[in-house]
């Protein structure tokens, strides 16, 4: 004989007696905060979800999902769609996202410049913002014919030693900061061409600092080349970068042209920041 779980009842009472999921594909996150974040990320990735499906995606027992989902609903980070018996992202997240976008400073005029660069180069175009010790992707202009590199989307900031905009940030840092940012060696080897030693990377960063442009030749993703040019404020402080990526063959015979378009876009974008427009 099967048992039907009343989600509204579980949300309103102690869920300890609710049945546990039959399978957990991944280990349960440890700690209340980690579990709550895992629930939010599962709903963000898969859309509105039942407690059972959230449990399956996260490895968190169904009763715990109900309990944390109730708390997240109370704070408006989730909403409970009672008729569908599903949970969806709450409206408070919009305020957090809006604040993050405001902090990163992606103004409409800046977005237009990145869109313009994408159209001119027929390559994916990126804006990365220097935030603390990290370069964070803040805006991407791409299309089905010129797709971005996966997983370079808003908020991406990993493996700076293997990305063009990451190299710009590292070239502007002193040796102590580089060690702190990169961590222990050898550095992660993402492709056969990734620079994994500090000696090789330091030599590359010297070239970046001298030339004012960072190139990345299939070091992050096989078959893809990227280039990035820095953005600086009126005092000369590094505030971000403008970058492009495309399959390596697309650069043949037009590397100089791409570099010219990239530098011009960076100059226009930097002027927007300097003028505060």
For each residue, the residues with C-beta under 8 A, 3 or more apart:
1:
2:
3: 19
4:
5: 10 18 19 62
6: 9 10
7: 10 11 50 51 66 80 82 85
8: 11 12 82
9: 6 12 13
10: 5 6 7 13 15 18 51 63 66
11: 7 8 15 66 69 70 73 80
12: 8 9
13: 9 10
14: 17
15: 10 11 18 62 63 64 66 67
16: 63
17: 14 63
18: 5 10 15 62 63 66
19: 3 5 62
20: 61 62 63
21: 24 52 55 56 61 62
22:
23: 56
24: 21 27 28 55 56 59
25: 56 57 59
26: 57 58 59
27: 24 59
28: 24 35 58 59 60 61
29: 34 35 37 38 58 59 60
30: 34 35
31: 34 35
32: 35 36 68
33: 36 37
34: 29 30 31 37 38
35: 28 29 30 31 32 38 39 58 60 64 68
36: 32 33 39 40 68 71 72
37: 29 33 34 40 41
38: 29 34 35 41 42 58 60
39: 35 36 42 43 54 58 60 65 68 69 72 78 87
40: 36 37 43 44 72 77 78 89 93
41: 37 38 44 45
42: 38 39 45 46 49 53 54 57 58
43: 39 40 46 47 48 49 54 78 87 88 89
44: 40 41 89
45: 41 42 57
46: 42 43 49 53 57
47: 43 88
48: 43 81 84 86 87 88
49: 42 43 46 53 54 57 86 87 88
50: 7 53 54 85 86 87
51: 7 10 54 55 62 65 66 69 87
52: 21 55 56 62
53: 42 46 49 50 56 57
54: 39 42 43 49 50 51 57 58 60 65 69 87
55: 21 24 51 52 58 59 60 61 62 65
56: 21 23 24 25 52 53
57: 25 26 42 45 46 49 53 54
58: 26 28 29 35 38 39 42 54 55 65
59: 24 25 26 27 28 29 55
60: 28 29 35 38 39 54 55 64 65 68
61: 20 21 28 55 64 65
62: 5 15 18 19 20 21 51 52 55 65 66
63: 10 15 16 17 18 20 66 67
64: 15 35 60 61 67 68
65: 39 51 54 55 58 60 61 62 68 69
66: 7 10 11 15 18 51 62 63 69 70
67: 15 63 64 70 71
68: 32 35 36 39 60 64 65 71 72
69: 11 39 51 54 65 66 72 73 78 80 87
70: 11 66 67 73 74
71: 36 67 68 74 75
72: 36 39 40 68 69 75 77 78 90
73: 11 69 70 76 77 78 79 80 87 90
74: 70 71
75: 71 72 90 92
76: 73 79 90 91 92
77: 40 72 73 89 90 92 93
78: 39 40 43 69 72 73 87 88 89 90
79: 73 76 87 88 89 90 91
80: 7 11 69 73 86 87
81: 48 84 85 86 87 88
82: 7 8 85
83:
84: 48 81
85: 7 50 81 82
86: 48 49 50 80 81
87: 39 43 48 49 50 51 54 69 73 78 79 80 81
88: 43 47 48 49 78 79 81
89: 40 43 44 77 78 79 93
90: 72 73 75 76 77 78 79 93
91: 76 79 94 95
92: 75 76 77 95 96
93: 40 77 89 90 96 97
94: 91 97 98
95: 91 92 98 99
96: 92 93 99 100
97: 93 94 100 101
98: 94 95 101 102
99: 95 96 102 103
100: 96 97 103 104
101: 97 98 104 106 138
102: 98 99 105
103: 99 100 131
104: 100 101 129 131 136 138
105: 102 110 129 138 273
106: 101 110 111 127 129 138 139
107: 110 111 272 277
108: 111 112
109: 112 113 272 277
110: 105 106 107 113 114 127 139 269 272 273
111: 106 107 108 114 115 127 139 141
112: 108 109 115 116
113: 109 110 116 117 242 265 268 269 272
114: 110 111 117 118 125 126 127 139 140 141 242 265 269
115: 111 112 118 119 125 141
116: 112 113 119 120 265
117: 113 114 120 121 125 141 242 244 261 262 265
118: 114 115 121 122 123 124 125 141 142 143 146 244
119: 115 116 122
120: 116 117 261 265
121: 117 118 125 244 246 258 261 262
122: 118 119 145 146 246 250
123: 118 146 244 245 246 250 258
124: 118 140 141 142 146 147 148 149 244 245 246
125: 114 115 117 118 121 140 141 142 242 243 244 265
126: 114 137 139 140 141 148 152 165 228 242 243 244 245
127: 106 110 111 114 137 138 139 140 240 241 242 243 269
128: 135 136 137 138 165 228 240 241 243
129: 104 105 106 135 136 138 239 240
130: 134 135 169 172 238 239 240 241
131: 103 104 134 135 136
132:
133: 169 173 177 180 181
134: 130 131 157 160 169 181
135: 128 129 130 131 157 160 163 165 166 168 169 240 241
136: 104 128 129 131 155 156 157
137: 126 127 128 140 152 153 154 155 156 157 165
138: 101 104 105 106 127 128 129 154 240
139: 106 110 111 114 126 127 154
140: 114 124 125 126 127 137 148 152 153 154
141: 111 114 115 117 118 124 125 126
142: 118 124 125 146 147 148
143: 118 146 147
144: 147
145: 122
146: 118 122 123 124 142 143 246
147: 124 142 143 144
148: 124 126 140 142 152 153 245
149: 124 152 220 221 224 226 245
150: 221
151: 156
152: 126 137 140 148 149 156 245
153: 137 140 148 156
154: 137 138 139 140
155: 136 137
156: 136 137 151 152 153
157: 134 135 136 137 160
158:
159: 162 163 166 188 190 220
160: 134 135 157 163 165 166 167 169 170 181 182
161: 166 167 170 182 187 188 194 195 196 201
162: 159 166 187 188 190 191 194 195 216 219 220
163: 135 159 160 166 167 216 219 220 226 228
164: 167 168 214 215 216 226 227 228 241 243 245
165: 126 128 135 137 160 168 169 214 226 228 241 243
166: 135 159 160 161 162 163 169 170
167: 160 161 163 164 170 171 204 205 208 214 216 228
168: 135 164 165 171 172 208 214 228 229 230 238 241
169: 130 133 134 135 160 165 166 172 173 181 238 241
170: 160 161 166 167 173 178 181 182 201 205
171: 167 168 205 206 208 209 214
172: 130 168 169 209 230 238
173: 133 169 170 177 178 181
174: 177 178
175: 178 179 202
176: 179 180
177: 133 173 174 180 181
178: 170 173 174 175 181 182 198 202 205
179: 175 176 182 183
180: 133 176 177 183
181: 133 134 160 169 170 173 177 178
182: 160 161 170 178 179 185 187 198 201
183: 179 180
184:
185: 182 196 197 198
186: 189 196 197
187: 161 162 182 194 195 196 197 198 201
188: 159 161 162 194 196
189: 186 194 196
190: 159 162 194 219 220 221
191: 162 194 218 219 220 221 222
192: 222
193: 217 218 219
194: 161 162 187 188 189 190 191 219 220
195: 161 162 187 200 201 204 219
196: 161 185 186 187 188 189 200
197: 185 186 187 200 201
198: 178 182 185 187 201 202
199: 202 203
200: 195 196 197 203 204
201: 161 170 182 187 195 197 198 204 205
202: 175 178 198 199 205 206
203: 199 200 206 207
204: 167 195 200 201 207 208
205: 167 170 171 178 201 202 208 209
206: 171 202 203 209 210
207: 203 204 210 211
208: 167 168 171 204 205 211 212 213 214
209: 171 172 205 206 212
210: 206 207
211: 207 208
212: 208 209 229 230 263
213: 208 227 228 229 259 262 263
214: 164 165 167 168 171 208 227 228 229 241
215: 164 225 226 227
216: 162 163 164 167 219 220 225 226 227 228
217: 193 225 248
218: 191 193 221 222 223 224 225 248
219: 162 163 190 191 193 194 195 216
220: 149 159 162 163 190 191 194 216 224 226
221: 149 150 190 191 218 224
222: 191 192 218
223: 218 247 248
224: 149 218 220 221 245 246 247 248
225: 215 216 217 218 245 246 247 248 251
226: 149 163 164 165 215 216 220 243 244 245
227: 164 213 214 215 216 243 244 258 259 262
228: 126 128 163 164 165 167 168 213 214 216 241 242 243 244 262
229: 168 212 213 214 241 242 243 262 263 265 266
230: 168 172 212 238 240 241 266
231: 238 239 240 241 242 266 269 270 273
232: 235 236 237 238 239 270
233: 236 237 239 270 273 274
234: 274
235: 232
236: 232 233
237: 232 233
238: 130 168 169 172 230 231 232
239: 129 130 231 232 233 270 273
240: 127 128 129 130 135 138 230 231 273
241: 127 128 130 135 164 165 168 169 214 228 229 230 231 266
242: 113 114 117 125 126 127 228 229 231 262 265 266 269
243: 125 126 127 128 164 165 226 227 228 229 262
244: 117 118 121 123 124 125 126 226 227 228 258 262
245: 123 124 126 148 149 152 164 224 225 226
246: 121 122 123 124 146 224 225 250 251
247: 223 224 225 250
248: 217 218 223 224 225 251
249: 252
250: 122 123 246 247 254
251: 225 246 248 254 255 258
252: 249 255
253:
254: 250 251 257 258
255: 251 252 258 259
256: 259 260
257: 254 260 261
258: 121 123 227 244 251 254 255 261 262
259: 213 227 255 256 262 263
260: 256 257 263 264
261: 117 120 121 257 258 264 265
262: 117 121 213 227 228 229 242 243 244 258 259 265 266
263: 212 213 229 259 260 266 267
264: 260 261 267 268
265: 113 114 116 117 120 125 229 242 261 262 268 269
266: 229 230 231 241 242 262 263 269 270
267: 263 264 270 271
268: 113 264 265 271 272
269: 110 113 114 127 231 242 265 266 272 273
270: 231 232 233 239 266 267 273 274
271: 267 268 274 275
272: 107 109 110 113 268 269 275 277
273: 105 110 231 233 239 240 269 270 276
274: 233 234 270 271
275: 271 272
276: 273
277: 107 109 272
